[in-house]
Amino acid sequence: MNQPSDSCLAIATDSKAELRTLALQCLCEADVAAKLAAVEAMAVAWGNGGMTLAADAALSAVAGIPGRPLLPALVPPREVKHRSMATVEGRAAMIHALAHIEFNAINLALDAIWRFAGMPPGYYADWLKVAREEAYHFSLLARHLRTLGHAYGDFSAHNSLWELTEKTSDDIVARMALVPRMMEARGLDASPRTRAKLAQAGDEEAAAIIDIILRDEIGHVAIGNRWYGWLCQHRQLEPLAAFAALAVQYKAPILRGPFNLEARRAAGFSEQELLALQQQE
């Protein structure tokens, strides 16, 4: 595994290392192994009290956001090939697609840390926790992918999650409403079906990884719900009406069932929201 870049290694050696600045540096890191190592170093340093937080600092975006390797090739969603789960290659393609989602989710969490100033310290701690867990998920999937004879980058992938992240870069309310609460919550709905397909194909190790991801993703969506609710209260917005307006404004995809209502409840969605979702089916 490659070592983190010099800027990321500063996390462990500089007592004045600042969380949001380092999150931006880590977001720009293109090497996958270095990004994973940097996220872990940040989380450890933060947990040990080895970093400062400049919550109100105005940071400037730089070129190369997000940092990503040359592969996988990014194509429109309709051009991502679907393969039979009855084949090793088909299962590898599925695991690769999941790994790509997790890689994007690492970048999403890092972006939430550096981009939005003026939030309480708990907000930044929450998204650092998300980044660390997404990196763990990616590592599990990448390791399993290698047992199937493939590596991250071997298949094409789409960029829908990051595209909505970019669209909401101007408004933290829109980001919290539409990325964790909509796009990532779709993963809660998809996980049971994905797990069933992998288990039916005899890949119990992959199915067990899906169990871990679902467990943690409930917490990640809950973090999105918590901070969306906090922001709505802070800005005197009615949450359901604001969400509906933002979905239209940002041309968010229309959600289709079936929905994992149990997981969504655990992630903090209200019964009123779940009823509205079910009426879309």
N, C-alpha and C positions, 0 to 999 in steps of 0.2 A: 504494500500500500504506500502511495506517495505521502510525503509529509505535508502538513499545511504550509501555506505561503508564509513569508516572513511577517506580514502584517497580522496574520492569524496567530502565529506563534507568540506575538506580543501579549496575547491574552494571558499566558502563563507567567510572563516575566515582568510585565509593567503593572505596577500597583495602581496606576492612574488609567488603565484601560477603561474605555467607556462603551457601554453595551450597544447603543444604537449605532455608533460609528463602526464598531466591529461587525454588527449585523449587516450593514451596508457592504463592507469589505467582503464578508463571507458570501453575500448574495452575488457579488460580482465574480466570485471564484468559479472558473470554468471546469477545473479538474474535479471529477466526482469524488474520488477518494479524499482529496484535500478538503473539499467542502464538508464531507461527513466528519472528518477529524476535527475541523474547525468548529462545527456545531457542538460536538461533544466537549471540546475544550472550553467553549463559551459557557455551556451549561454547568460544567464543573466549577469554573472560576466564579460564576455568578452564585452558585450554591455555597461556595466557600467565602463569600463576601469579598472576592478579589476584583470586583469591577465597580465602577461608578455608573450612575445613570444621569444623563443630561436630558431629562424629559422634555424640556422646553427649547432645546437647541434646534435651530433651523439648519437642517442638513441639505446638501445639494445632490441631486441625482447625477450620476456619471454615465458615460457610455458603457455598454456591455451588461445592461440589466435585462434579464437575469444571466449570470454566467452559466453556460451549459456546454457540454462537449459537442464536437462536430456531429456526432451521431448520438441518437437516432435522427434520421431524416424526418422533418415535420411536414405532414401532408394534411389536406382537408379530411375531416372525420369520415366522409363517405369513401375515401380512398384507402383507408386502413383495412387491410385484408382480414377477413374472418376465416379461420381454419377449423377443421373438425377437432373437437376435444378428444376424439378417439385416437388421435395420433400424438406422438411425443412433440412434434413440431407445433401442433395445435395448442397443446398445453403450455409449451414454451411461449407461444405468442400471447396467450392469456396472461401468463406471469409477467411477461415483458410489459404488456399494457398496464398492469397494476403497478409495476415498478416505476413506470413513467409518471403515473398519477402521483405516486409518493414523492418522486423527485421534484415535480412541480409544487407539491404541497410544502416541501422544505423551503423552497424559494418564496412561496406565498407567506409563510410564517415569518421569514426573515424580512420580507418587504413590509409586513404589518408592523414590525418593530421599528425600523428606521424611518419609514415614510411619515408616520403620523405623530406629530409632537403634541405635548400638552395633556397627555393621558396620565391617569394614576399609575404608580409603580407596578401595581398588580397586573395591569394590562400588559406591560412589557414582559413581566415574569411569565404570564400565561402563554404568550406567543413563543417565548423561548422554550418552554416546556413542549409546546406543539412541535417546534422545529426539531427538537431532540427526538421525540417519538416518531416523527415522520422519517427521520434519518434511520432510526432503528428498523422501521418497517421496510424501507428501501433495502437496507442491508440484508434482511431476511429473504426478501424476494430475489435480490441479485445473487445471493448464495445458492438459493434453490434453482434459479435459472441456470447456473453453471452445472448443476448435476444433470440437467437436461441437455447439456451440450451447447449452450448458448450464453451470450453475455448481453448486458445492457447496451443497446445500440444496434443489435442485429436485425431488428424489425423496425419498420416505420411507425410513427406515432403522430397523434394530433395534439393541438395546442389550445383546446377550448378553455381549459381552466385558467391558464395564464392570460388568455385574451380578455376574459372578464376581469381578471385582476388588474390588467392595464386600464381597462375602461373605467374602473372605480378608483383610480389613483388620485382623483381630485377630491374625494369625499369619504371620510372614514365611516359615515353612517351607511353610505351605499356599499362600501367594502364589507362591513360586518353583516349587512342585510343579505347581500347577494352571493358572496363567496362562501363563507362557512355555512350560513343558514340555508343556502340554496344548492350551490354546486357540490360542496362537500357532503351535505345531507343526502344527496342522491346516492352517495356511496353506502349510506346506511340501508337504503332501499335495495341496492344491487347486491350487497354482500351475501344474503342468504341464498340467492339464486346462483351466484358465482361459486360459493362453497359447495352447493349441491352438485354442480356440474363437475367440479374437480374431484369430489369424493366418488361420484359415479364412475369417473374415468380411472379410479384407483389411486389417485394422488392424495393420499391422506396427509402427507407432510404439507402440501400446499393448502389443503383444507384447514389444517391447524394454524397456519399463518394467517388465513382469513379470519379465524376466530380472534387472534390477537389484534389484528387491525380493527375489526369491528368494535371490540372492547374499547380500544383507545380512541377511535374516531367518534364514539358517542361523547367522550369527554371534549374532543376538539370542537364538535358542533355546539356543545354546551357552552364552551368559551365564547364562541361567536354569538350565541343567544344572550349570554350574560352581558357582553359589552354592547350589543345592539340595544338591549333593554336599558342599560345605563345611559347610553347616548340619547335614546328617545326621551328618557326622563329629564336629562340634562338640558335638552333642546325643546322640551315641551311638545313632543310629537306623539301622536297616537300610533303605537307600533304597527298594528295591522294595516291601517290606512297608509302609513308611510311606506311600508313594505310594498304594498300594491302599486303605489305611485312610482317607487324606485324601479320596480320590475318593468314597468312600461317605459320609463325614462331611459333606462339602460338596455332596453330590448333583450331582457333576460329570457332564456328558454322557458317554454311552458312545461311544467312538470306533469309527467304521466305516471300512473300507478303501475303495478301495486306498490304501496308504501309500507315500510317497516314501522308500523305505528308504535310498537313496543319500544323500539330503539329511539324513535323520535320523541316519545314521551320522556324517556330517560335523559335525552339531550335537552329537555326543557321546553319543547313546543307545547303550547296550550291546547286544550281540547277544541277551542274555537278555531285555531289554526289548522288542526288536524281535520276537523269537519270541512273546512273550506278546501283543503287538499282533496279529500275524498269526493267532493262535489265536482272536481275537475275530471275524474276518471270517466 
